[in-house]
Amino acid sequence: MVLAVAFLLSALSCASCGQADGRGGGGGEAWSGAEPFTFLVCGDVNGVSPQLRSVAESAEEADFLVIVGDLTPSGSDAEYGKLHEFLQSSGIEYHVVRGDNDRARDPDGAVFQRYFGPLWGSFEHKGVHFQLLDSSDGYGGYPEEELRWMEDDLAAAGDAPKVAFTHIPPGAPPDLSAPYESWERARQSAERALRIWRDGGVGTVFSGHLHAYMVYREAGPRVLVTGGGGSPLHLPEAMGGYYHYLRVTVSGGGLEAEVVRL
């Protein structure tokens, strides 16, 4: 637990919790060709939470919603089915990534794929390239196959502005009491992912896992944590521990993430 507390204090030392972030995420020239639009991001909803219902209502006025993992308490068929039914009936465009909680009853991701498709992938929207990634194995990190795909996918996207979504922020422990030895392999995998994002032109990565809002990493790439979608909060309110989602505005100057409290 000492390690976990030290990790959180380190992550928060450069955070601007609860405040909107400035523009950034890939360089002015790249973003100049992007058509303006808005999307929402939330994480750790833990099923069809009251917070998710509020986010879905707000998403009706955005282009799409991304949920960055811990979609369910345990990844059971019933839990996934209920969430899928809610999202489909909402009428909004949505994308999801898998979280560590979602592995509990679905370790190989078969149930996730039945409801939501491939474990990782990408899509284009109004001139911006988005990656949806699976970092749900907190003790093993990204599979080698996925890391190779990430690199190839970013290269194929050329000079387009690029954004990534994943669950566990790079270097975070799989749980807050995990001993160092149990997540060192995942940390090394995350370092490789950071290099791939940086070399591939990803300016901003959205993640969850920590049930709070924080600027987890300032640059190279910038990593924002949005884990306030319904799961019990990890931190006091003054440190970003409040229910929220992010409203992200894309323009020719980059992207700007606004924290919206619930």
Helices and strands as residue ranges (DSSP letters): H 2-12, H 28-31, E 37-42, H 50-59, E 64-68, H 77-90, E 94-97, G 101-103, H 110-116, E 121-125, E 128-132, H 144-156, E 162-165, H 180-200, E 202-207, E 213-217, E 222-226, G 237-239, E 244-251, E 254-261
